[in-house]
Amino acid sequence: MGQPVERESGAAAHSELPPGQRVQRGWPVTHYGPVPKFRPERWEFRVFGATADGEKHCWTHEEFAALPYASVVADLHCVTKFSMLGAEWGGIPARTILEIAPPSPAVTHVMVWAEYGFSSNLRLDDFAAERTIFATHKDGELLTAEHGFPLRLVVPHLYAWKGPKWVRGVEYMTADRRGFWEERGYHNIGDPWREQRYSYQEEPGDGPEL
């Protein structure tokens, strides 16, 4: 696991940024609250909610780490207006989770749950995108605790807050509801190319029905 892949440099692979973003050299630490302590003997990854078989699916840390490993090269766009280009993310594709613990046909959204009850909602299509990945590595190295070790979600086509650090599970949902930051004024979808930063920018259909 964690072997780097050949790729173009960020400058060569990317010619433009989403509106309002600037290129960041290095990777700033940004998160809300303390960094959780990792206890492998207590850690588990859960898939629950509207699963196809009606059951909850769980993996220990050892079991989750043994799932098929993949790498994607993708940018990270933070809502605070910095973009980190051309990073290699290694881990478990979200599509793998959907394959081994499939949702029911009625599922339209997921809620990604992390330590301390943090959450982020995603449309199922965004979660199932080809480059959405539960990352354990960046550029061939294990993530640090400050950057989400042992597991963070990376959703390259959305702002970075939609991919939480310290992920512990996924809830399949048959209707949308807002996650932690979405309840606190951030846009329900978070597309950086449309500069969807804040909830006041939402258009009809962007958020859950009231």
C-alpha positions in Angstrom: 0.0 0.0 0.0 1.0 3.6 -0.4 3.1 3.3 -3.5 3.3 6.5 -5.6 2.0 6.6 -9.1 3.5 8.4 -12.1 1.7 11.6 -12.9 2.1 15.1 -14.3 3.1 17.9 -12.0 0.2 20.0 -10.6 1.2 22.9 -12.9 1.2 20.7 -16.0 -2.0 18.8 -15.1 -4.1 21.8 -14.2 -4.4 25.0 -16.1 -7.1 26.8 -14.1 -8.6 27.1 -10.6 -12.2 27.4 -9.5 -13.3 31.0 -9.1 -12.0 32.7 -6.0 -9.3 30.1 -5.3 -5.5 30.5 -5.0 -2.8 27.9 -5.4 -1.4 26.7 -2.0 2.2 25.5 -1.6 2.1 22.9 1.2 -0.9 21.7 3.0 -2.4 23.9 5.8 -4.1 22.1 8.8 -7.7 23.2 9.0 -10.3 21.5 11.2 -12.9 22.2 13.9 -12.2 20.8 17.4 -9.4 18.6 18.7 -7.5 15.9 16.9 -8.9 12.6 18.1 -6.7 9.9 19.5 -6.6 6.8 17.3 -7.3 3.5 19.1 -7.0 0.7 16.6 -8.6 -1.9 18.9 -11.7 0.2 19.2 -11.9 1.6 15.7 -14.5 0.3 13.2 -16.0 1.5 10.0 -19.8 1.2 9.7 -22.2 1.3 6.8 -25.8 1.5 8.0 -29.2 3.1 7.2 -31.0 2.0 4.0 -28.7 -0.8 3.0 -29.9 -3.2 0.3 -30.1 -6.1 2.8 -31.3 -4.1 5.7 -28.3 -4.9 7.8 -25.4 -2.9 9.3 -22.0 -3.7 7.9 -18.8 -3.2 10.0 -15.1 -3.6 9.5 -12.3 -3.4 12.0 -9.3 -1.3 11.2 -7.4 -4.4 10.1 -10.3 -5.5 7.9 -10.8 -2.1 6.3 -7.1 -1.7 5.6 -7.2 -5.1 3.7 -9.8 -3.8 1.2 -8.5 -3.2 -2.4 -6.2 -0.2 -2.4 -6.3 2.4 -5.3 -4.7 5.7 -6.1 -6.2 8.8 -7.7 -4.6 12.1 -8.6 -6.8 15.0 -7.7 -6.9 18.5 -6.4 -8.2 19.7 -3.0 -10.2 22.9 -2.9 -10.8 24.4 0.5 -13.7 26.8 1.1 -11.2 29.2 2.8 -10.0 29.8 -0.8 -6.8 27.8 -1.1 -6.3 24.9 -3.6 -3.7 22.2 -3.4 -3.2 20.8 -6.9 -2.2 17.4 -8.2 -2.0 15.4 -5.0 -2.0 11.6 -5.1 -4.6 10.1 -2.8 -4.4 6.5 -1.9 -7.0 4.4 -0.1 -10.4 2.7 -0.7 -12.6 4.1 -3.4 -16.1 5.0 -2.3 -17.4 2.8 -5.1 -15.8 -0.2 -3.4 -17.9 0.4 -0.3 -21.0 0.7 -2.5 -20.2 -2.6 -4.1 -19.5 -4.6 -1.0 -22.3 -3.0 1.1 -24.8 -1.8 -1.5 -27.5 0.7 -0.8 -31.2 0.1 -1.4 -32.6 1.4 -4.7 -34.4 4.1 -2.8 -31.2 5.8 -1.5 -30.5 9.3 -2.9 -27.9 10.7 -0.4 -25.4 9.6 2.1 -24.2 11.0 5.4 -20.6 10.5 6.1 -19.9 10.3 9.8 -16.7 11.1 11.6 -15.3 11.4 15.1 -17.1 13.6 17.7 -20.3 13.3 15.7 -19.1 15.4 12.8 -21.0 14.7 9.6 -21.3 15.8 6.0 -24.1 15.0 3.5 -23.5 14.1 -0.1 -25.7 13.2 -3.0 -25.3 9.6 -3.9 -23.9 10.5 -7.3 -21.2 12.6 -5.7 -20.3 9.8 -3.3 -20.2 7.3 -6.1 -18.0 9.5 -8.4 -15.0 7.7 -9.9 -12.4 9.8 -7.9 -14.2 9.9 -4.5 -11.9 8.0 -2.2 -11.5 7.1 1.5 -7.9 8.2 1.7 -5.3 6.6 4.0 -2.3 8.1 2.2 -1.2 11.2 0.4 1.7 11.1 -2.1 2.6 7.6 -0.9 2.8 8.5 2.8 0.3 7.7 5.6 -1.9 10.7 6.5 -0.8 12.5 9.7 -3.3 12.7 12.5 -3.8 16.4 11.8 -4.8 15.6 8.3 -7.3 12.9 9.1 -5.4 9.7 9.9 -6.5 6.9 9.9 -9.2 7.8 7.3 -10.5 10.9 5.5 -12.9 11.2 2.6 -11.7 13.1 -0.5 -14.4 14.3 -2.9 -12.2 16.2 -5.5 -15.0 17.9 -7.4 -16.5 19.4 -4.2 -15.1 21.8 -1.6 -13.0 19.9 0.9 -15.4 20.2 3.9 -17.6 17.7 2.1 -14.9 15.1 2.7 -14.5 14.8 6.5 -11.4 13.8 8.4 -11.4 10.9 10.9 -14.2 9.1 9.1 -16.0 6.3 11.0 -18.9 5.4 8.7 -21.5 6.0 6.1 -25.3 6.3 6.5 -27.4 5.6 3.4 -30.4 7.9 3.3 -33.6 8.0 1.2 -33.9 11.8 1.6 -31.4 14.5 2.1 -30.6 16.2 5.4 -27.9 18.7 6.2 -24.6 17.7 7.9 -22.5 19.6 10.5 -21.3 22.6 8.4 -24.4 22.6 6.2 -26.5 23.2 9.3 -24.2 26.1 10.1 -24.6 28.1 7.0 -22.5 26.3 4.4 -23.9 25.4 1.0 -25.6 22.0 0.8 -23.8 20.9 -2.3 -20.5 22.7 -2.3 -19.4 22.8 -6.0 -16.2 25.0 -6.2 -16.7 25.6 -9.9 -20.0 27.2 -9.2 -18.6 28.8 -6.0 -21.3 27.3 -3.8 -19.8 28.4 -0.5 -22.8 29.4 1.6 -26.4 28.4 2.1 -27.7 31.8 1.1 -26.5 31.0 -2.4 -28.7 27.9 -2.7 -31.2 27.7 -5.4 -34.5 25.7 -5.3 -33.6 22.0 -5.3 -30.1 22.5 -3.8 -31.1 21.7 -0.2 -33.4 19.3 1.6 -37.1 19.9 1.3 -38.5 21.7 4.3 
